[in-house]
Amino acid sequence: MAKTASTPGGSGKASGTQKEKDVPPPLPEPLRVPVADSHTHLDMQTGTVEEALAKAASVGVRTVIQVGCDLAGSRWAAETAAAHPGVWATVALHPNEAPRIVLGDPDGWSRQGAREPGGDTALDAALDEIAALAALPQVRGVGETGLDHFRTGPEGMAAQERSFRRHIAIAKDHGKALVIHDREAHDDVLRVLAEEGAPDTVVFHCYSGDAAMAEICAERGYYMSFAGNVTFKNAQPLRDALAVAPLDLVLVETDAPFLTPVPYRGRPNAPYLIPLTLRAMAEVKGVSEDTLATAVAANTARVFGY
C-alpha cells in the first residue's frame, strides 16, 4: 500500500490517516460453521502464511484457495498448497498479464518490472507452464483468467482472449475448476465460454455482474463468488445479483489484500475477515448466518474437490 508523505511543517494529518489505514482490522466474531475463503492472494499480504492461516482458523475460516496471477505467483501457489493442508491452489496468467507478455511492459507496472515484448511465442511458453502446474494434485483450479476491459485497451484484447481460450482448454484437459476474472467484459466473457464450451465447473470470482447476468450464470450452472465489495454503499447492483443467485451456486471470498469489507474499507484485507462479508451476504439472502455458511462451505468443497 502506498504511503502518504508528510510535508515539512504540515499537520501530519495525512500521514496519521495513512498509518491508520495500514493497521489490520480486528478479529471479527468467529463463525459457528467453518467456511473457506474461495479466492485470496497470500503472496500479496503482510506477515507469514502460517500467521494468516492461524488468524483465519481462529474465526472459522479453515480453508483458503491461493490464486495465481502470473508464472511466479502460480509456482508459489502450488508450492504453498503442497506445504499447508488448509491451502489449495489455482494457477493462471491474469488477463492483464497476457498482454504484458506479448506486448511488453515498458512501465514496469506488474510485479515483474519492465519487460520487452515476447510475442505469441512467449505467451504460448508461459501457458505451457500453467498447463504443467495445473496437473499437480494440490492445484484445484485454473485461474484467475478471463477478460479485463478496464485496464487493457484494444491493443491487448487479442492477447487476453487468446490466453483465456487456452486456459479454458487447460481446465477441461485436467478436470479443474475455471476461475474467471471479469472486469467490464461480461458479454465477451460469456461469449468466449459459449464458443469454447465451458468446463464442468466455472466460478466468476469477485462477481461483478448485475441481477440479469446472475440469472444467466444460474441457468448455465456457473458459480458466483462474492467479495467484500458487496458491502460497499454503492454496490446495490451486486446485492441485487446476490439476492437472485441460487444458494447452491454462491461462494464467499476476500480477494485479499483487496476489497476489505465495510466498516474497514481501505484497510488491509485478509482471510480472517471472511465472517464480515458472509454475514452481510446472509442479510441480503434473507437466511441465517449458519445456513449461508453451511451452503458456501459445501459449494467451495464441491468446486475445488477437497
C-alpha contacts under 8 A as a table, 3 or more apart, distances in Angstrom:
res1	aa1	res2	aa2	distance
1	M	22	D	7.64
3	K	15	S	7.80
3	K	18	Q	6.65
4	T	14	A	6.45
4	T	15	S	5.61
4	T	18	Q	6.19
5	A	14	A	7.72
5	A	15	S	6.37
6	S	10	G	6.61
6	S	12	G	5.75
6	S	14	A	6.80
6	S	15	S	5.70
7	T	10	G	5.18
7	T	12	G	7.59
10	G	13	K	7.88
11	S	14	A	7.90
12	G	15	S	5.18
12	G	16	G	6.10
13	K	16	G	5.09
13	K	17	T	6.13
14	A	17	T	5.08
14	A	18	Q	6.13
15	S	18	Q	5.06
15	S	19	K	6.19
16	G	19	K	5.07
16	G	20	E	6.30
17	T	20	E	5.13
17	T	21	K	6.35
18	Q	21	K	4.99
18	Q	22	D	6.33
19	K	22	D	5.08
19	K	23	V	6.66
20	E	23	V	5.37
20	E	267	R	7.95
21	K	24	P	7.79
21	K	266	G	6.24
21	K	267	R	4.69
21	K	268	P	7.44
22	D	267	R	5.87
22	D	268	P	6.49
23	V	267	R	6.69
23	V	268	P	7.18
24	P	267	R	6.39
24	P	268	P	5.56
24	P	269	N	7.43
25	P	264	Y	6.55
25	P	267	R	7.03
25	P	268	P	7.37
25	P	269	N	8.00
27	L	55	K	7.92
27	L	59	V	7.46
27	L	272	Y	6.97
27	L	273	L	7.20
28	P	59	V	7.01
28	P	272	Y	7.71
28	P	273	L	6.71
28	P	275	P	6.73
28	P	276	L	6.99
29	E	59	V	6.60
29	E	275	P	7.45
30	P	58	S	6.97
30	P	59	V	3.81
30	P	60	G	5.69
30	P	275	P	7.05
31	L	34	P	6.27
31	L	59	V	5.86
31	L	60	G	5.13
31	L	61	V	7.93
31	L	275	P	6.38
31	L	290	D	7.92
32	R	60	G	6.95
32	R	290	D	6.82
33	V	60	G	6.80
33	V	290	D	5.97
33	V	293	A	5.88
33	V	294	T	6.37
34	P	60	G	4.49
34	P	61	V	5.66
34	P	62	R	6.41
34	P	293	A	6.99
34	P	294	T	7.81
34	P	297	A	7.07
35	V	60	G	6.35
35	V	61	V	5.08
35	V	62	R	6.39
35	V	63	T	6.93
35	V	293	A	6.08
35	V	294	T	7.50
35	V	296	V	6.83
35	V	297	A	4.73
36	A	61	V	5.38
36	A	62	R	6.04
36	A	63	T	4.55
36	A	64	V	5.48
36	A	65	I	7.68
36	A	252	V	7.56
36	A	253	E	7.81
36	A	296	V	7.79
36	A	297	A	6.10
36	A	300	T	6.81
37	D	40	T	6.78
37	D	61	V	6.75
37	D	63	T	6.36
37	D	64	V	4.71
37	D	65	I	6.24
37	D	252	V	6.23
37	D	253	E	4.74
37	D	254	T	6.45
37	D	271	P	6.12
37	D	274	I	6.78
38	S	64	V	6.04
38	S	65	I	5.10
38	S	225	S	7.52
38	S	251	L	6.75
38	S	252	V	6.10
38	S	253	E	4.88
38	S	254	T	7.66
38	S	300	T	6.59
39	H	64	V	7.02
39	H	65	I	5.19
39	H	66	Q	6.25
39	H	67	V	6.20
39	H	205	H	7.29
39	H	253	E	5.12
39	H	254	T	6.22
39	H	255	D	5.38
39	H	256	A	7.86
40	T	64	V	6.98
40	T	65	I	6.13
40	T	66	Q	5.29
40	T	67	V	6.03
40	T	253	E	6.98
40	T	254	T	5.88
40	T	255	D	4.56
40	T	256	A	5.13
40	T	257	P	7.60
40	T	270	A	7.71
40	T	271	P	7.08
41	H	44	M	5.57
41	H	45	Q	6.89
41	H	66	Q	5.71
41	H	67	V	5.87
41	H	68	G	7.66
41	H	255	D	6.50
41	H	256	A	5.69
41	H	257	P	6.79
42	L	45	Q	5.18
42	L	49	V	6.68
42	L	52	A	7.80
42	L	66	Q	6.62
42	L	256	A	7.38
42	L	257	P	7.87
43	D	73	G	7.47
43	D	76	W	7.91
44	M	256	A	7.85
44	M	257	P	6.58
45	Q	256	A	7.26
45	Q	257	P	5.76
45	Q	270	A	7.34
47	G	51	E	6.46
47	G	52	A	7.05
48	T	51	E	5.19
48	T	52	A	6.35
49	V	52	A	5.11
49	V	53	L	6.12
50	E	53	L	5.22
50	E	54	A	6.09
51	E	54	A	5.16
51	E	55	K	6.20
52	A	55	K	5.33
52	A	56	A	6.16
52	A	270	A	7.34
52	A	271	P	7.18
52	A	272	Y	7.55
53	L	56	A	5.07
53	L	57	A	6.02
53	L	62	R	7.49
53	L	86	G	7.83
53	L	271	P	7.80
54	A	57	A	5.14
54	A	58	S	6.17
55	K	58	S	5.17
55	K	59	V	6.96
55	K	272	Y	5.78
56	A	59	V	5.63
56	A	60	G	6.52
56	A	61	V	4.88
56	A	62	R	6.49
56	A	271	P	5.55
56	A	272	Y	3.93
56	A	273	L	7.66
57	A	60	G	5.01
57	A	61	V	4.81
57	A	62	R	4.71
57	A	63	T	7.94
57	A	272	Y	7.43
58	S	61	V	7.32
58	S	272	Y	7.86
59	V	272	Y	6.40
59	V	275	P	7.54
61	V	64	V	7.56
61	V	271	P	7.09
61	V	272	Y	6.53
61	V	274	I	7.23
62	R	86	G	6.33
63	T	86	G	4.76
63	T	87	V	5.88
63	T	88	W	7.83
64	V	86	G	6.44
64	V	87	V	5.10
64	V	88	W	6.50
64	V	271	P	7.43
65	I	87	V	5.86
65	I	88	W	4.93
65	I	89	A	5.54
65	I	90	T	7.11
66	Q	77	A	5.74
66	Q	81	A	7.52
66	Q	87	V	6.70
66	Q	88	W	6.10
66	Q	89	A	4.82
66	Q	90	T	6.31
67	V	73	G	7.88
67	V	74	S	7.17
67	V	77	A	6.43
67	V	89	A	5.89
67	V	90	T	4.85
67	V	91	V	6.26
67	V	143	G	6.91
67	V	144	E	6.77
68	G	71	L	7.57
68	G	73	G	4.88
68	G	74	S	4.09
68	G	75	R	7.71
68	G	76	W	7.76
68	G	77	A	5.98
68	G	89	A	7.50
68	G	90	T	5.79
68	G	91	V	4.56
68	G	92	A	5.56
68	G	93	L	7.27
68	G	94	H	7.84
68	G	143	G	6.82
68	G	144	E	6.74
69	C	73	G	5.86
69	C	74	S	6.37
69	C	91	V	6.92
69	C	92	A	5.48
69	C	93	L	4.95
69	C	94	H	4.61
69	C	97	E	7.50
69	C	143	G	7.39
69	C	144	E	6.23
70	D	73	G	5.23
70	D	74	S	5.86
70	D	91	V	7.83
70	D	92	A	6.10
70	D	93	L	4.56
70	D	94	H	6.25
70	D	97	E	6.63
71	L	74	S	5.10
71	L	75	R	6.15
71	L	92	A	7.31
71	L	93	L	6.82
71	L	126	A	6.99
71	L	129	E	7.66
71	L	130	I	7.20
72	A	75	R	5.25
72	A	76	W	6.21
73	G	76	W	4.97
73	G	77	A	6.03
73	G	91	V	7.92
74	S	77	A	4.96
74	S	78	A	6.27
74	S	90	T	7.13
74	S	91	V	4.70
74	S	92	A	6.38
74	S	130	I	7.59
74	S	133	L	7.75
75	R	78	A	5.27
75	R	79	E	6.23
75	R	91	V	7.71
75	R	133	L	7.38
76	W	79	E	5.07
76	W	80	T	5.96
77	A	80	T	5.16
77	A	81	A	6.07
77	A	88	W	7.93
77	A	89	A	5.35
77	A	90	T	6.95
77	A	91	V	7.19
78	A	81	A	5.22
78	A	82	A	6.21
78	A	88	W	7.75
78	A	89	A	5.56
78	A	90	T	7.50
78	A	91	V	7.62
78	A	133	L	7.35
78	A	136	L	7.78
78	A	138	Q	6.60
78	A	139	V	6.17
79	E	82	A	5.14
79	E	83	A	6.36
80	T	83	A	5.10
80	T	84	H	6.25
80	T	87	V	7.19
80	T	89	A	7.87
81	A	84	H	5.34
81	A	85	P	6.92
81	A	86	G	7.65
81	A	87	V	4.75
81	A	88	W	4.88
81	A	89	A	5.70
81	A	138	Q	5.99
81	A	139	V	7.57
82	A	85	P	7.28
82	A	87	V	7.83
82	A	88	W	7.88
82	A	138	Q	6.04
84	H	87	V	5.54
85	P	88	W	7.82
88	W	138	Q	5.76
88	W	139	V	6.15
88	W	140	R	6.46
89	A	138	Q	6.22
89	A	139	V	4.54
89	A	140	R	5.84
89	A	141	G	6.73
90	T	134	A	7.60
90	T	139	V	5.38
90	T	140	R	5.77
90	T	141	G	4.35
90	T	142	V	5.22
90	T	143	G	5.74
90	T	144	E	7.53
91	V	130	I	6.33
91	V	133	L	6.95
91	V	134	A	6.49
91	V	139	V	7.15
91	V	141	G	6.64
91	V	142	V	5.12
91	V	143	G	5.42
91	V	144	E	7.16
92	A	127	L	7.93
92	A	130	I	5.94
92	A	142	V	5.75
92	A	143	G	4.68
92	A	144	E	5.72
92	A	145	T	6.20
92	A	167	H	7.37
93	L	96	N	7.93
93	L	97	E	5.76
93	L	98	A	6.37
93	L	127	L	7.61
93	L	130	I	7.72
93	L	143	G	7.23
93	L	144	E	6.92
93	L	145	T	6.26
93	L	163	S	7.69
94	H	97	E	5.04
94	H	98	A	6.81
94	H	143	G	7.31
94	H	144	E	5.57
94	H	145	T	5.14
94	H	146	G	7.41
94	H	181	H	7.70
95	P	98	A	5.76
95	P	99	P	7.67
95	P	144	E	7.72
95	P	145	T	5.51
95	P	146	G	5.58
95	P	147	L	5.37
95	P	148	D	6.05
95	P	160	Q	5.43
95	P	163	S	7.47
95	P	164	F	7.33
95	P	181	H	7.34
96	N	99	P	6.03
96	N	100	R	6.88
96	N	147	L	7.96
96	N	148	D	6.79
96	N	151	R	7.08
96	N	152	T	6.37
96	N	160	Q	7.11
97	E	100	R	5.17
97	E	101	I	6.40
97	E	110	S	7.90
98	A	101	I	5.26
98	A	102	V	6.39
98	A	123	L	6.67
98	A	159	A	5.83
98	A	160	Q	5.65
98	A	163	S	6.40
99	P	102	V	5.04
99	P	103	L	5.55
99	P	104	G	7.21
99	P	152	T	7.75
99	P	156	G	5.07
99	P	157	M	7.55
99	P	159	A	5.33
99	P	160	Q	6.28
100	R	103	L	5.33
100	R	104	G	4.64
100	R	105	D	5.17
100	R	115	R	7.59
100	R	117	P	7.39
101	I	104	G	5.51
101	I	105	D	7.57
101	I	115	R	7.70
101	I	116	E	7.97
101	I	117	P	6.29
101	I	118	G	5.70
101	I	119	G	6.92
101	I	122	A	6.55
101	I	123	L	5.99
102	V	117	P	5.38
102	V	118	G	4.89
102	V	119	G	4.04
102	V	120	D	5.79
102	V	122	A	6.71
102	V	123	L	6.15
102	V	159	A	6.85
103	L	116	E	7.40
103	L	117	P	4.44
103	L	118	G	6.56
103	L	119	G	6.34
103	L	156	G	7.63
104	G	114	A	7.58
104	G	115	R	5.09
104	G	116	E	4.51
104	G	117	P	3.73
104	G	118	G	6.63
105	D	108	G	5.44
105	D	109	W	6.90
105	D	110	S	7.69
105	D	113	G	7.41
105	D	114	A	5.12
105	D	115	R	4.78
105	D	116	E	6.46
105	D	117	P	7.36
106	P	114	A	4.87
106	P	115	R	5.88
106	P	116	E	6.94
107	D	113	G	7.49
107	D	114	A	5.72
108	G	111	R	7.45
108	G	112	Q	6.97
108	G	113	G	3.85
108	G	114	A	3.71
108	G	115	R	6.86
109	W	113	G	6.30
109	W	114	A	7.29
110	S	113	G	5.67
110	S	114	A	7.83
112	Q	115	R	7.60
118	G	121	T	6.70
118	G	122	A	4.96
118	G	123	L	7.27
119	G	122	A	5.67
119	G	123	L	6.66
120	D	123	L	4.96
120	D	124	D	6.03
120	D	159	A	7.85
121	T	124	D	5.20
121	T	125	A	6.27
122	A	125	A	5.10
122	A	126	A	6.24
123	L	126	A	5.12
123	L	127	L	6.14
123	L	163	S	7.66
124	D	127	L	5.02
124	D	128	D	6.11
125	A	128	D	5.07
125	A	129	E	6.58
126	A	129	E	5.25
126	A	130	I	6.45
127	L	130	I	4.90
127	L	131	A	6.17
127	L	163	S	7.53
127	L	166	R	7.43
127	L	167	H	7.75
128	D	131	A	5.06
128	D	132	A	6.38
129	E	132	A	5.00
129	E	133	L	6.24
130	I	133	L	5.09
130	I	134	A	6.05
131	A	134	A	5.03
131	A	135	A	6.70
131	A	170	I	5.83
132	A	135	A	5.50
132	A	136	L	7.45
133	L	136	L	5.60
133	L	139	V	7.27
134	A	139	V	5.81
134	A	140	R	7.55
134	A	141	G	7.23
134	A	142	V	6.68
134	A	170	I	7.48
134	A	171	A	7.75
134	A	174	H	6.90
134	A	176	K	7.80
135	A	139	V	7.14
135	A	174	H	6.21
136	L	139	V	5.44
137	P	140	R	7.13
140	R	176	K	5.66
140	R	177	A	6.62
140	R	304	F	5.24
140	R	305	G	6.93
141	G	171	A	7.19
141	G	176	K	4.89
141	G	177	A	4.46
141	G	178	L	5.82
141	G	179	V	6.65
141	G	304	F	6.64
142	V	145	T	7.38
142	V	167	H	6.72
142	V	170	I	7.38
142	V	171	A	5.71
142	V	176	K	6.45
142	V	177	A	6.06
142	V	178	L	4.96
142	V	179	V	5.92
143	G	167	H	7.64
143	G	178	L	5.92
143	G	179	V	4.41
143	G	180	I	6.17
143	G	181	H	7.80
144	E	178	L	7.78
144	E	179	V	5.08
144	E	180	I	5.32
144	E	181	H	5.59
144	E	205	H	7.82
145	T	163	S	7.88
145	T	164	F	5.93
145	T	167	H	6.90
145	T	178	L	7.81
145	T	179	V	6.34
145	T	180	I	5.03
145	T	181	H	5.46
146	G	160	Q	7.39
146	G	161	E	7.54
146	G	164	F	5.19
146	G	180	I	5.08
146	G	181	H	4.95
146	G	182	D	5.90
146	G	189	V	6.60
147	L	157	M	7.97
147	L	160	Q	6.17
147	L	161	E	6.86
147	L	164	F	7.19
147	L	181	H	6.36
147	L	182	D	5.43
147	L	183	R	6.62
147	L	185	A	6.08
147	L	188	D	7.69
147	L	189	V	6.39
148	D	151	R	6.31
148	D	152	T	6.25
148	D	160	Q	7.94
148	D	181	H	7.21
148	D	182	D	5.88
148	D	183	R	4.69
148	D	184	E	6.39
148	D	185	A	6.08
149	H	152	T	5.41
149	H	153	G	6.49
149	H	157	M	7.80
149	H	183	R	6.16
149	H	184	E	5.49
149	H	185	A	5.75
150	F	153	G	7.47
150	F	183	R	6.27
150	F	184	E	6.12
152	T	155	E	7.66
152	T	156	G	5.80
152	T	157	M	6.85
153	G	156	G	5.73
153	G	157	M	6.69
154	P	157	M	5.30
154	P	158	A	7.93
155	E	158	A	7.24
156	G	159	A	5.52
156	G	160	Q	6.37
157	M	160	Q	4.96
157	M	161	E	6.10
158	A	161	E	5.24
158	A	162	R	6.06
159	A	162	R	5.09
159	A	163	S	6.09
160	Q	163	S	5.18
160	Q	164	F	6.07
161	E	164	F	4.94
161	E	165	R	6.11
161	E	192	V	8.00
162	R	165	R	5.38
162	R	166	R	6.41
163	S	166	R	5.19
163	S	167	H	6.23
164	F	167	H	5.09
164	F	168	I	6.31
165	R	168	I	5.16
165	R	169	A	6.49
165	R	192	V	7.24
165	R	196	E	6.92
166	R	169	A	5.07
166	R	170	I	6.22
167	H	170	I	4.93
167	H	171	A	6.14
167	H	178	L	7.83
168	I	171	A	5.22
168	I	172	K	6.34
168	I	178	L	6.82
168	I	193	L	7.88
168	I	196	E	7.39
168	I	198	A	6.99
168	I	199	P	6.84
169	A	172	K	5.15
169	A	173	D	6.01
170	I	173	D	5.01
170	I	174	H	6.26
171	A	174	H	5.43
171	A	175	G	5.74
171	A	176	K	4.90
171	A	177	A	6.26
171	A	178	L	5.89
171	A	199	P	6.54
172	K	175	G	5.04
172	K	176	K	6.60
172	K	199	P	5.27
172	K	200	D	7.62
173	D	176	K	7.99
175	G	199	P	7.66
175	G	200	D	7.71
176	K	199	P	7.94
176	K	201	T	7.31
176	K	304	F	7.50
177	A	199	P	7.18
177	A	200	D	7.36
177	A	201	T	4.82
177	A	202	V	5.77
177	A	203	V	7.21
177	A	303	V	6.40
177	A	304	F	6.49
178	L	199	P	6.85
178	L	201	T	6.24
178	L	202	V	4.81
178	L	203	V	6.11
179	V	202	V	6.14
179	V	203	V	4.83
179	V	204	F	6.16
179	V	205	H	6.25
180	I	202	V	7.39
180	I	203	V	5.95
180	I	204	F	4.89
180	I	205	H	5.65
181	H	204	F	6.61
181	H	205	H	5.91
181	H	206	C	7.48
182	D	185	A	5.75
182	D	186	H	6.31
182	D	189	V	6.89
182	D	204	F	7.23
182	D	205	H	7.75
182	D	207	Y	7.72
182	D	208	S	7.20
183	R	186	H	7.20
183	R	208	S	7.11
185	A	188	D	5.48
185	A	189	V	6.05
186	H	189	V	5.27
186	H	190	L	6.26
186	H	209	G	6.96
187	D	190	L	5.27
187	D	191	R	6.05
188	D	191	R	4.87
188	D	192	V	6.12
189	V	192	V	5.32
189	V	193	L	6.24
190	L	193	L	5.16
190	L	194	A	6.19
191	R	194	A	5.15
191	R	195	E	6.13
192	V	195	E	4.98
192	V	196	E	5.99
193	L	196	E	5.34
193	L	197	G	5.59
193	L	198	A	5.09
194	A	197	G	5.15
194	A	198	A	6.45
198	A	201	T	7.78
198	A	202	V	7.25
199	P	202	V	6.47
201	T	221	G	7.93
201	T	222	Y	6.87
201	T	223	Y	7.74
201	T	303	V	6.53
202	V	221	G	7.82
202	V	222	Y	5.09
202	V	223	Y	6.03
203	V	222	Y	5.89
203	V	223	Y	4.57
203	V	224	M	5.78
203	V	225	S	6.82
204	F	207	Y	5.43
204	F	222	Y	7.24
204	F	223	Y	6.14
204	F	224	M	4.98
204	F	225	S	5.99
205	H	224	M	6.54
205	H	225	S	5.01
205	H	226	F	7.05
206	C	224	M	7.66
206	C	225	S	5.49
206	C	226	F	5.11
206	C	227	A	5.34
206	C	253	E	7.37
206	C	255	D	7.31
207	Y	224	M	5.75
207	Y	225	S	5.60
207	Y	226	F	5.53
207	Y	227	A	7.57
207	Y	238	L	7.68
208	S	238	L	6.59
209	G	212	A	7.91
209	G	213	M	5.72
209	G	214	A	6.77
209	G	237	P	7.77
209	G	238	L	6.92
209	G	241	A	7.18
210	D	213	M	5.38
210	D	214	A	6.28
210	D	237	P	5.48
210	D	238	L	6.11
210	D	240	D	7.00
210	D	241	A	5.22
211	A	214	A	4.89
211	A	215	E	6.34
211	A	237	P	6.96
211	A	238	L	7.49
211	A	240	D	5.59
211	A	241	A	3.81
211	A	242	L	7.44
211	A	243	A	7.96
211	A	244	V	6.55
212	A	215	E	5.22
212	A	216	I	6.61
212	A	241	A	7.43
213	M	216	I	4.97
213	M	217	C	6.21
213	M	241	A	7.75
214	A	217	C	4.99
214	A	218	A	6.06
214	A	224	M	7.81
214	A	241	A	5.61
214	A	242	L	7.69
214	A	244	V	6.94
214	A	245	A	5.97
215	E	218	A	4.99
215	E	219	E	6.18
215	E	244	V	7.01
215	E	245	A	6.91
216	I	219	E	5.11
216	I	220	R	6.37
217	C	220	R	5.16
217	C	221	G	6.03
217	C	222	Y	4.90
217	C	223	Y	7.17
217	C	224	M	7.77
218	A	221	G	5.01
218	A	222	Y	5.91
218	A	223	Y	7.49
218	A	245	A	6.63
218	A	246	P	6.84
218	A	249	L	7.28
219	E	222	Y	7.77
221	G	249	L	7.31
222	Y	249	L	6.88
223	Y	249	L	4.55
223	Y	250	V	5.87
223	Y	251	L	7.14
224	M	245	A	7.61
224	M	249	L	6.12
224	M	250	V	5.14
224	M	251	L	6.08
225	S	250	V	5.78
225	S	251	L	4.26
225	S	252	V	5.23
225	S	253	E	6.39
226	F	229	N	7.82
226	F	230	V	6.65
226	F	242	L	7.90
226	F	250	V	7.53
226	F	251	L	6.24
226	F	252	V	5.03
226	F	253	E	6.00
227	A	230	V	6.08
227	A	252	V	6.10
227	A	253	E	4.94
227	A	254	T	5.24
227	A	255	D	6.68
227	A	259	L	6.89
227	A	261	P	7.85
227	A	277	T	6.79
228	G	231	T	5.76
228	G	232	F	7.50
228	G	253	E	7.57
228	G	254	T	6.20
228	G	259	L	5.23
228	G	260	T	5.36
228	G	261	P	4.12
228	G	262	V	7.38
228	G	277	T	5.44
229	N	232	F	5.14
229	N	235	A	6.86
229	N	259	L	5.63
229	N	260	T	7.20
229	N	261	P	6.13
230	V	235	A	5.78
230	V	236	Q	7.76
230	V	238	L	5.84
230	V	239	R	6.16
230	V	261	P	7.76
230	V	277	T	7.52
230	V	280	A	7.93
230	V	281	M	7.63
231	T	235	A	6.89
231	T	261	P	5.87
231	T	262	V	5.82
231	T	277	T	6.91
231	T	280	A	6.54
232	F	235	A	5.30
232	F	261	P	7.14
232	F	262	V	6.37
233	K	236	Q	7.22
235	A	238	L	5.36
235	A	239	R	6.55
236	Q	239	R	4.97
236	Q	240	D	6.09
237	P	240	D	4.97
237	P	241	A	6.22
238	L	241	A	5.00
238	L	242	L	6.17
239	R	242	L	4.96
239	R	243	A	6.06
239	R	281	M	7.96
239	R	284	V	6.49
240	D	243	A	5.08
240	D	244	V	6.73
241	A	244	V	5.49
241	A	245	A	6.20
242	L	245	A	5.03
242	L	281	M	7.60
242	L	284	V	7.16
242	L	285	K	7.02
243	A	284	V	6.03
243	A	285	K	5.30
245	A	249	L	6.82
245	A	250	V	6.82
246	P	249	L	5.45
246	P	250	V	6.75
247	L	250	V	5.53
247	L	292	L	7.58
247	L	295	A	6.62
247	L	296	V	7.87
248	D	295	A	6.36
248	D	296	V	7.46
248	D	299	N	6.31
249	L	299	N	6.79
250	V	295	A	7.80
250	V	296	V	6.12
250	V	299	N	7.04
251	L	296	V	5.13
251	L	297	A	7.95
251	L	299	N	6.70
251	L	300	T	6.41
252	V	274	I	7.38
252	V	277	T	7.48
252	V	278	L	6.65
252	V	296	V	6.81
253	E	271	P	7.87
253	E	274	I	6.73
254	T	257	P	7.52
254	T	258	F	7.27
254	T	259	L	6.90
254	T	260	T	7.21
254	T	269	N	6.96
254	T	270	A	6.61
254	T	271	P	6.07
254	T	273	L	7.45
254	T	274	I	6.32
255	D	258	F	5.62
255	D	259	L	6.66
255	D	269	N	7.94
256	A	259	L	6.76
256	A	260	T	7.31
256	A	268	P	7.56
256	A	269	N	4.83
256	A	270	A	5.02
256	A	271	P	6.87
257	P	260	T	7.34
257	P	268	P	5.50
257	P	269	N	4.31
257	P	270	A	5.74
258	F	268	P	6.97
258	F	269	N	5.75
259	L	265	R	6.93
259	L	266	G	7.61
259	L	269	N	6.75
260	T	264	Y	6.16
260	T	265	R	4.90
260	T	266	G	6.46
260	T	267	R	6.47
260	T	268	P	6.54
260	T	269	N	4.76
260	T	270	A	7.91
260	T	273	L	7.84
261	P	264	Y	5.85
261	P	265	R	5.38
261	P	269	N	7.92
261	P	273	L	7.79
261	P	276	L	6.73
261	P	277	T	6.23
262	V	265	R	5.12
262	V	276	L	7.91
264	Y	267	R	5.71
269	N	273	L	6.88
270	A	273	L	5.90
270	A	274	I	7.88
271	P	274	I	5.70
272	Y	275	P	7.28
273	L	276	L	5.75
273	L	277	T	7.28
274	I	277	T	5.40
274	I	278	L	6.13
275	P	278	L	5.03
275	P	279	R	6.01
276	L	279	R	5.42
276	L	280	A	6.43
277	T	280	A	5.18
277	T	281	M	6.15
278	L	281	M	4.98
278	L	282	A	6.17
278	L	289	E	7.24
278	L	292	L	7.54
278	L	293	A	7.33
279	R	282	A	5.07
279	R	283	E	6.50
279	R	289	E	5.81
280	A	283	E	5.27
280	A	284	V	6.56
281	M	284	V	5.09
281	M	285	K	6.18
282	A	285	K	5.04
282	A	286	G	5.91
282	A	287	V	5.32
282	A	288	S	5.97
282	A	289	E	5.55
282	A	292	L	6.02
283	E	286	G	5.05
283	E	287	V	6.54
283	E	288	S	7.59
284	V	287	V	7.98
287	V	291	T	6.28
287	V	292	L	6.60
288	S	291	T	5.13
288	S	292	L	6.38
289	E	292	L	5.35
289	E	293	A	6.05
290	D	293	A	5.00
290	D	294	T	5.99
291	T	294	T	5.25
291	T	295	A	6.32
292	L	295	A	5.08
292	L	296	V	6.12
293	A	296	V	5.29
293	A	297	A	5.92
294	T	297	A	5.29
294	T	298	A	6.31
295	A	298	A	5.30
295	A	299	N	6.07
296	V	299	N	4.86
296	V	300	T	5.93
297	A	300	T	5.36
297	A	301	A	6.28
298	A	301	A	5.24
298	A	302	R	6.14
299	N	302	R	5.08
299	N	303	V	6.11
300	T	303	V	5.08
300	T	304	F	6.17
301	A	304	F	5.44
301	A	305	G	5.48
301	A	306	Y	5.28
302	R	305	G	5.14
302	R	306	Y	7.12
